[in-house]
Amino acid sequence: MLPQKQIESALQAAVSAVLPAADVSAVLVRPCDPKFGDYQSNALMSLAKQLKLNPRQLATDVVAKLDVSAVCEKVEIAGAGFLNFRLKNSVLVAALQSAARGEHLFFAKAAAPKTVVVDFSSPNVAKPMHVGHIRSTGIGDALQRTLRLLGHTVVADNHIGDWGTQFGLLLLGWKKILDRAALEREPIAELERIYKTTNAECDANPAQREEAKLELVKLQAGDAENVAIWQEMIVLSQKQFATIYRRLGVKFDVALGESFYNPWLGEVVADLLTRGIARESEGAVGVFSDGTLPPKEDPFLVSRDGEWVADPALVRKSDGGFNYMTTDLATIGYRLKTWSPTAIVYVVDDRQFGHFKKLFLTFARWKAEDSKRTKLVHVGFGKILGDDGKPFKTRSGDTVKLGDLLDEAEKRAFKIVSEKSPDMPEAQRKEIARVIGLGAVKYADLLPNRQSDYIFSWDKMLALTGNTAPYLQYAYARIKSIFRKAEGTIQNAEIHLAAEQELILAKHLLNFGFTLEAVAEEYRPNYLCNYLYELAGKFTGFYENCPVLKAEDEATRNSRLALCALTAQVLQQGLQTLGIETVEQM
């Protein structure tokens, strides 16, 4: 067991000895400011507040029952009840030594693995994937990779938009203005042209919009011709999706379109009506407020002219059609039945906050017992902005296509690599540029607090200095270059920690697992970005102050090479968990 986990386990046992009825699941230790120690716990203060106890006295009683002498120096009680822990040097060395033997990489698999459905990316059929898709795709992929790494069972689910009113317009346009040659050359561009042209014509001619509605009705009724056209659109779109995902290194376990859930929509509405959760209103069926929340917190109410009025979640429209809420409820039902997940995580932008609040509350009323076992989580995120502070667009004002963005990233990275290493073979420069360019785009998106908007900047994201993917990739490549210069290999090297910078680096390596757990618990990949950036900085401090290849003796040289190797492993694993590749040479 890693030393920090030994401390945590012993602390929980001590709390249980003092307070047998207490829930110790929240009694945790975390890394802290080095001036206080290596780890700290503030859990006793909140526990004391909850139980109306004196926190300092509770801390004193717990420490009297706490034995971590094999791992730590004397435990210090600070302030109102903080517990500070400082690792023994021998324990830190032992943890590094076991990592060097391949027994762990400073993290442990979850003691109680969960089954988590991660719903992310979700592009629409017949539309090009655009820059906005990088957010859901990148964040979702990083989360599912983190959860898998920690031993959880993950179902990566791409909930594709393949149903809805837009298909009436697409079907009408397909029949009237399709350019088959253009469709074969650039299928998504042709489908986009059909949609835009038909939509404009329908705006000018209401009768034509009625034609589009009829085409949609025929599709929904199973008309053979319309179903065949619709299926062809899906196949063409899936080819585009596959190309983008292959470039990004993103894989899904399941990719079911909204249409997959159509057979259950009527059943969902009927069940909601039977249970009294939904009711009819003006020909439609909706879920209304049940009065259990204050009006300001109730998503089923909206303030108008100083009064709170109903804002129901519609599950059946007045024309008999269904909508996103109905499909999402049917999707939850399918996921519960198929995977019995502990959690369903939706990586969808923050503008859908209101929808998900209604969905989650409806689910809790509809399937009360299941809602106790399965947690629904909305992992929201902000927008990508241009230099003008407005949503990132092309110069002509169009949405930036994701494929074009990735092409541009590789092109710019190739220019940088060629300037730095003009003598490198072109094929090698192109491969390095691919890794750097795609990594730069992903990392720039994952680095900010996900709920913040951020400004897209090529110069910042491709910089070899600062908190960027190229900087971290370069840090990894630089360590690998040390081993190319070193003669022979290091196997079973004895690790010694004497210099201050060695200790700083070693202790940061030991916190890799805490960082992964925080990413998984709070759904925030930026924690891992910042950890890796700090790791690279601490390695630089170590390398500049602690000679490696020119160390004073062979034992010190081998010990420091072992630290270099562990740093490279954590950098590579951390970047891989973010969905970012590394190269041995830059």
C-alpha positions in Angstrom: 0.0 0.0 0.0 1.3 3.5 -0.8 2.3 5.4 2.3 -0.4 8.1 1.9 -3.0 5.4 1.8 -1.5 3.8 4.9 -1.8 7.1 6.7 -5.4 7.5 5.5 -6.4 4.0 6.5 -4.8 4.3 9.9 -6.5 7.7 10.5 -9.9 6.3 9.6 -9.4 3.4 12.0 -8.4 5.8 14.8 -11.5 7.9 14.2 -13.7 4.8 14.3 -12.0 3.8 17.6 -12.9 7.2 19.1 -16.3 7.6 17.4 -17.6 4.1 16.5 -20.8 5.5 14.9 -19.0 8.0 12.7 -19.0 7.8 8.9 -15.2 7.8 8.2 -15.5 7.8 4.4 -14.8 11.5 4.3 -11.8 11.3 6.6 -9.1 11.8 4.0 -5.5 13.0 3.8 -4.3 15.3 1.1 -1.0 16.8 0.0 -0.4 20.2 1.6 2.0 23.2 1.7 5.5 21.7 2.4 6.0 24.1 5.3 3.3 22.1 7.2 4.4 18.7 6.1 3.7 16.3 3.3 0.1 15.5 4.0 -2.7 17.0 6.0 -6.2 16.2 7.1 -8.9 18.8 8.1 -11.6 16.1 8.3 -11.8 16.2 12.1 -12.9 19.8 12.2 -15.9 19.1 10.0 -16.7 15.9 11.9 -16.5 17.8 15.2 -18.8 20.5 13.9 -21.3 17.9 12.8 -21.3 16.2 16.1 -21.0 19.4 18.2 -17.6 18.4 19.7 -14.5 20.5 20.4 -12.3 19.9 17.2 -9.0 20.3 19.0 -10.0 17.8 21.7 -11.3 15.4 19.0 -7.9 15.7 17.2 -6.1 15.0 20.5 -8.2 11.9 21.2 -7.8 10.6 17.6 -4.0 11.1 17.6 -3.8 9.1 20.9 -5.3 6.2 19.0 -3.4 6.8 15.8 -0.2 4.7 15.1 1.6 5.8 11.9 5.1 5.6 13.3 6.2 3.2 10.7 5.4 5.7 8.0 5.6 9.2 9.5 7.5 11.4 11.9 5.4 12.5 15.0 1.9 13.7 13.9 1.4 17.4 14.6 -2.0 18.9 15.6 -2.2 22.4 14.2 -4.8 25.2 14.6 -8.3 24.2 15.4 -7.7 20.5 14.6 -5.6 20.1 11.5 -3.4 17.0 11.4 -0.1 17.3 9.7 2.0 14.3 8.5 5.6 14.2 7.4 6.9 11.1 5.7 10.0 9.3 6.9 12.7 9.5 4.2 13.1 5.7 4.3 9.4 5.3 3.5 9.6 7.7 0.5 12.6 5.9 -0.8 10.8 2.5 -0.4 7.9 3.9 -2.4 10.2 5.1 -5.2 12.1 1.8 -5.2 8.9 -0.3 -5.6 7.7 2.0 -8.4 11.1 1.5 -10.1 10.6 -2.2 -9.9 7.3 -1.8 -11.7 5.0 -2.6 -8.8 3.0 0.6 -9.1 3.3 4.1 -10.6 2.2 6.0 -7.5 -1.5 5.2 -7.8 -3.6 2.3 -6.7 -6.7 0.8 -8.3 -10.0 1.7 -6.7 -10.8 -0.5 -3.7 -14.5 -0.5 -4.8 -14.6 -0.2 -8.6 -17.6 1.5 -10.1 -19.4 1.1 -13.4 -19.6 4.5 -15.1 -21.3 5.4 -18.3 -19.6 8.5 -19.9 -21.8 10.1 -22.5 -19.6 12.5 -24.6 -18.9 14.0 -28.0 -22.5 13.4 -29.5 -22.1 14.9 -33.0 -25.1 15.3 -35.3 -25.7 13.3 -38.5 -25.4 15.3 -41.7 -23.4 18.1 -40.1 -19.7 18.6 -40.0 -18.0 18.2 -36.6 -16.9 21.7 -35.5 -14.5 23.2 -33.0 -17.1 23.0 -30.2 -16.9 19.2 -30.4 -13.3 19.3 -29.2 -14.6 20.3 -25.7 -17.0 17.4 -25.1 -14.8 14.9 -26.9 -11.6 15.8 -25.2 -13.0 16.2 -21.7 -15.0 13.0 -22.0 -12.1 11.0 -23.3 -9.8 12.3 -20.5 -12.4 11.3 -17.9 -13.0 7.9 -19.3 -9.2 7.2 -19.5 -8.7 8.4 -15.9 -11.6 6.2 -14.6 -10.3 3.1 -16.5 -6.7 3.7 -15.2 -8.1 3.7 -11.7 -9.8 0.3 -12.2 -13.4 1.4 -12.8 -15.5 -0.2 -15.5 -16.3 2.4 -18.1 -18.9 2.5 -20.9 -17.9 5.2 -23.3 -21.2 6.1 -25.1 -21.4 8.4 -28.1 -25.1 9.5 -28.2 -25.4 10.5 -31.8 -28.0 13.0 -33.0 -29.6 11.1 -35.9 -33.3 12.0 -35.4 -35.3 15.2 -35.3 -37.0 17.9 -37.3 -33.9 18.8 -39.4 -34.3 15.5 -41.3 -37.5 16.8 -42.9 -35.5 19.6 -44.4 -32.7 17.2 -45.4 -35.0 14.7 -47.0 -36.8 17.4 -49.0 -33.5 18.9 -50.1 -32.1 15.5 -51.0 -35.0 14.8 -53.3 -35.0 18.3 -55.0 -31.4 19.6 -55.2 -29.0 16.7 -54.4 -25.7 16.9 -56.4 -24.7 13.2 -56.4 -21.2 13.9 -57.7 -20.7 16.5 -54.9 -22.0 14.0 -52.4 -19.4 11.4 -53.5 -16.6 14.0 -53.3 -17.4 15.7 -50.0 -20.6 14.1 -48.5 -20.8 16.2 -45.4 -20.3 19.5 -47.3 -23.1 18.5 -49.7 -25.4 17.6 -46.9 -24.7 20.9 -45.2 -25.4 22.7 -48.5 -28.7 20.9 -48.9 -29.8 21.8 -45.4 -28.8 25.5 -45.5 -30.4 26.0 -49.0 -33.6 24.2 -48.1 -34.0 25.9 -44.8 -33.6 29.3 -46.5 -36.2 28.4 -49.1 -38.6 27.2 -46.4 -38.1 30.6 -44.6 -39.1 32.3 -47.8 -41.9 29.9 -48.7 -44.0 28.5 -45.7 -45.7 26.0 -48.1 -42.3 24.4 -48.6 -41.8 24.1 -44.9 -45.0 22.1 -44.8 -43.5 19.8 -47.4 -40.5 19.3 -45.2 -42.8 18.4 -42.3 -44.6 15.8 -44.4 -41.2 14.3 -45.4 -40.4 14.0 -41.7 -43.8 12.4 -40.9 -43.1 9.8 -43.7 -39.7 9.0 -42.1 -41.3 8.6 -38.7 -44.0 6.4 -40.2 -41.3 4.1 -41.7 -41.6 5.1 -45.4 -39.2 2.9 -47.3 -37.7 5.6 -49.5 -37.2 8.1 -46.7 -35.7 5.5 -44.4 -33.2 4.5 -47.1 -32.1 8.1 -47.6 -31.9 8.7 -43.9 -29.7 5.5 -43.5 -27.4 6.7 -46.3 -27.0 10.0 -44.5 -26.0 8.1 -41.3 -23.5 6.0 -43.1 -21.9 9.0 -44.7 -21.7 10.8 -41.4 -20.2 7.9 -39.6 -17.3 7.9 -42.0 -16.6 11.5 -41.1 -16.9 10.7 -37.4 -14.6 7.7 -37.7 -11.9 9.8 -39.5 -12.0 12.5 -36.8 -12.0 10.1 -33.9 -9.1 8.1 -35.4 -7.0 11.3 -35.6 -7.9 12.2 -32.0 -7.2 8.6 -30.8 -10.8 8.5 -29.3 -12.7 5.2 -29.0 -16.2 4.4 -27.9 -17.7 1.2 -26.5 -21.2 2.2 -27.8 -22.4 4.6 -30.4 -26.2 4.6 -30.5 -28.2 7.2 -32.2 -31.2 8.9 -30.7 -33.3 6.9 -33.1 -32.3 3.7 -31.3 -34.5 4.6 -28.4 -37.6 5.4 -30.5 -39.4 2.1 -29.7 -39.5 3.0 -26.0 -40.7 6.7 -26.1 -44.4 5.9 -26.0 -43.9 3.5 -23.1 -41.9 6.2 -21.2 -44.7 8.8 -21.6 -47.4 6.2 -20.7 -45.5 5.2 -17.5 -45.0 8.8 -16.5 -48.7 9.4 -16.9 -49.7 6.3 -15.0 -47.4 7.2 -12.1 -48.8 10.7 -12.0 -45.4 12.2 -12.7 -46.5 13.8 -16.0 -49.9 15.2 -17.0 -51.6 16.5 -20.1 -51.8 20.3 -20.7 -53.0 22.0 -23.8 -52.7 18.8 -25.8 -49.1 18.1 -24.8 -47.8 16.0 -21.9 -45.3 17.4 -19.5 -43.6 16.9 -16.1 -44.5 19.8 -13.8 -43.2 21.0 -10.4 -44.0 18.8 -7.5 -43.6 21.7 -5.0 -40.7 20.1 -3.1 -38.2 22.8 -4.0 -38.1 26.5 -3.3 -39.3 28.4 -6.4 -35.8 29.9 -7.1 -34.3 26.4 -7.2 -37.2 24.7 -9.1 -36.4 24.2 -12.8 -40.1 23.5 -13.5 -41.0 27.1 -12.6 -40.1 30.4 -14.2 -40.6 33.9 -12.9 -42.8 36.1 -15.2 -44.2 39.5 -14.3 -43.3 38.9 -10.6 -45.1 35.5 -10.5 -43.8 31.9 -10.6 -45.4 30.1 -13.5 -45.1 26.5 -14.8 -42.2 25.7 -17.1 -42.7 21.9 -17.6 -40.4 19.4 -19.1 -42.4 18.3 -22.2 -42.2 14.6 -23.0 -44.9 14.6 -25.7 -45.7 17.6 -28.0 -49.2 18.6 -28.9 -48.7 17.0 -32.4 -47.9 13.7 -30.8 -44.2 13.9 -31.4 -41.5 13.3 -28.7 -38.5 15.4 -27.9 -35.0 15.3 -26.2 -36.4 14.9 -22.7 -38.3 11.8 -23.7 -35.3 10.3 -25.5 -33.0 11.1 -22.6 -35.4 9.3 -20.2 -35.6 6.3 -22.5 -31.8 6.3 -22.8 -31.4 6.3 -19.0 -33.9 3.3 -18.8 -31.8 1.4 -21.4 -28.5 2.1 -19.6 -29.9 1.0 -16.3 -31.1 -2.2 -17.7 -28.0 -2.9 -19.8 -25.1 -1.9 -17.5 -26.5 -1.2 -14.0 -24.1 1.8 -13.7 -23.1 3.5 -10.5 -23.0 6.8 -12.3 -24.0 8.2 -15.7 -21.9 11.2 -16.6 -23.0 13.6 -19.3 -20.2 15.8 -20.8 -22.3 18.5 -22.4 -21.9 22.3 -22.5 -23.2 24.4 -19.6 -26.0 25.9 -21.8 -27.8 22.6 -21.2 -27.8 23.0 -17.5 -31.5 23.7 -17.2 -32.4 20.6 -19.3 -30.2 18.3 -17.2 -31.6 19.7 -14.0 -35.1 18.8 -15.2 -34.0 15.4 -16.5 -32.3 14.4 -13.2 -35.2 15.5 -11.0 -37.7 13.7 -13.4 -35.5 10.6 -13.2 -35.5 10.7 -9.4 -39.3 10.9 -9.3 -39.8 8.3 -12.1 -37.3 5.7 -10.8 -36.8 6.5 -7.2 -35.1 3.2 -6.2 -32.7 3.3 -9.2 -31.8 6.9 -8.4 -30.5 5.8 -5.1 -28.1 3.4 -6.8 -27.2 5.5 -9.9 -25.9 9.0 -9.7 -26.5 11.3 -12.7 -23.8 13.9 -13.3 -23.7 16.9 -15.7 -20.1 17.7 -16.5 -20.7 21.1 -18.1 -18.1 23.3 -19.8 -17.8 26.8 -21.2 -17.2 28.2 -24.7 -14.2 28.6 -27.0 -13.7 32.3 -27.8 -11.8 34.2 -30.5 -9.5 37.1 -29.8 -12.6 39.4 -29.9 -14.1 37.6 -26.9 -16.9 36.1 -29.1 -17.4 32.5 -30.0 -14.5 31.3 -32.1 -15.3 31.5 -35.9 -13.6 31.6 -39.2 -12.8 35.0 -40.7 -15.9 34.7 -42.9 -18.0 34.2 -39.7 -18.6 30.5 -40.3 -18.2 27.7 -37.7 -14.7 26.3 -37.6 -14.8 22.7 -38.8 -12.9 20.4 -36.5 -11.1 18.6 -39.3 -9.8 22.0 -40.6 -8.7 22.9 -37.1 -6.7 19.7 -36.7 -5.1 20.2 -40.2 -4.0 23.7 -39.2 -2.6 22.5 -35.9 -0.4 19.9 -37.7 0.6 22.5 -40.4 1.8 25.0 -37.8 3.5 22.4 -35.7 5.4 21.1 -38.8 6.7 24.6 -39.5 8.0 24.9 -35.9 9.6 21.4 -36.0 11.2 22.1 -39.4 12.7 25.4 -38.0 14.1 23.6 -34.9 15.3 20.5 -36.7 15.8 21.2 -40.4 18.1 18.2 -40.9 15.6 15.7 -39.6 14.0 13.5 -42.3 10.6 14.9 -43.5 8.6 11.8 -42.5 9.9 12.1 -39.0 9.2 15.8 -38.8 5.6 15.2 -40.0 5.0 12.5 -37.4 6.4 14.7 -34.6 4.3 17.6 -35.9 1.2 15.4 -35.8 1.8 14.5 -32.2 2.6 18.0 -31.2 -0.2 19.7 -33.1 -3.0 17.5 -32.0 -1.6 17.4 -28.4 -1.5 21.2 -28.3 -5.1 21.5 -29.3 -6.3 18.9 -26.8 -4.2 20.3 -23.9 -5.2 23.9 -24.5 -8.8 22.8 -24.2 -8.3 20.6 -21.0 -6.1 23.1 -19.1 -8.7 25.7 -18.1 -11.3 25.1 -15.5 -13.8 23.4 -17.7 -16.6 25.7 -16.8 -14.7 28.8 -17.9 -14.7 30.2 -21.4 -11.2 30.4 -22.9 -9.6 32.3 -25.8 -8.2 30.1 -28.6 -4.6 31.1 -29.3 -2.3 29.2 -31.7 0.8 31.0 -30.3 0.0 30.1 -26.7 -0.9 26.5 -27.3 2.1 25.7 -29.5 4.6 27.4 -27.3 7.5 25.3 -26.0 7.5 27.3 -22.8 4.7 27.7 -20.3 1.9 25.3 -19.4 1.4 23.7 -22.8 1.5 20.2 -24.3 4.6 20.9 -26.4 6.4 22.0 -23.2 5.5 18.7 -21.4 6.2 16.6 -24.5 9.6 18.3 -24.7 10.3 17.6 -21.1 9.6 13.9 -21.7 11.8 13.9 -24.8 14.6 15.6 -22.9 14.6 12.9 -20.3 14.7 10.2 -23.0 17.7 12.0 -24.5 19.5 11.6 -21.1 19.2 7.8 -21.5 20.4 7.9 -25.1 23.6 9.6 -23.7 23.9 7.3 -20.8 26.0 4.2 -21.3 24.5 0.9 -20.3 21.2 0.5 -18.4 20.1 1.0 -14.9 18.5 -2.0 -13.3 17.6 -2.3 -9.6 19.4 0.9 -8.8 19.4 1.9 -5.2 17.7 5.2 -4.8 19.1 7.7 -2.4 17.5 11.1 -1.6 19.9 13.6 -0.2 19.7 16.8 -2.2 16.7 19.1 -1.5 15.6 19.0 -5.2 15.7 15.2 -5.2 13.2 15.2 -2.3 11.0 17.8 -3.9 10.8 15.8 -7.1 10.3 12.5 -5.3 7.4 13.8 -3.1 5.7 15.3 -6.2 5.9 11.9 -8.0 4.2 10.3 -5.0 1.2 12.6 -5.4 0.3 11.4 -8.9 -2.4 9.0 -7.5 -4.0 11.8 -5.5 -4.3 13.9 -8.7 -5.8 11.1 -10.7 -8.4 10.4 -7.9 -9.3 14.1 -7.8 -9.8 14.2 -11.6 -12.1 11.2 -11.3 -14.0 12.5 -8.3 -14.6 16.1 -9.5 -14.5 15.4 -13.3 -11.7 18.0 -13.8 -8.9 17.0 -16.2 -7.2 20.4 -15.5 -6.0 19.1 -12.2 -3.8 16.6 -14.1 -2.6 19.2 -16.5 -1.4 21.4 -13.7 0.1 18.4 -11.8 2.2 17.5 -14.9 3.3 21.1 -15.5 4.5 21.3 -11.9 6.2 17.9 -12.3 8.1 19.2 -15.3 9.1 22.3 -13.4 10.3 20.3 -10.4 12.3 18.0 -12.7 14.0 21.0 -14.3 15.0 22.2 -10.8 16.3 18.7 -10.0 18.2 18.4 -13.3 19.8 21.8 -13.0 21.0 21.3 -9.4 21.7 17.6 -9.3 24.2 16.4 -12.0 23.0 13.1 -13.5 25.4 11.8 -16.1 28.3 13.7 -14.4 27.3 12.8 -10.8 30.1 12.4 -8.3 29.9 8.6 -8.1 28.1 5.7 -9.9 25.7 5.1 -7.1 24.4 8.7 -7.2 24.3 8.6 -11.0 22.2 5.5 -11.0 19.9 6.8 -8.3 19.3 10.0 -10.2 18.8 8.1 -13.5 16.1 6.1 -11.7 14.4 9.4 -10.7 14.6 10.5 -14.3 13.0 7.2 -15.5 10.2 7.5 -13.0 9.5 11.1 -14.0 9.4 10.1 -17.7 7.0 7.3 -16.9 4.6 9.6 -15.0 4.8 12.3 -17.6 4.0 9.8 -20.4 1.2 8.1 -18.4 -0.2 11.5 -17.4 -0.2 12.8 -21.0 -1.7 9.5 -22.2 -4.5 9.8 -19.7 -5.3 13.2 -21.2 -5.3 11.5 -24.7 -2.0 13.1 -25.7 0.9 11.2 -27.3 4.6 11.6 -26.7 7.7 11.3 -28.9 11.2 10.2 -28.0 12.8 13.1 -29.8 11.7 16.7 -30.6 
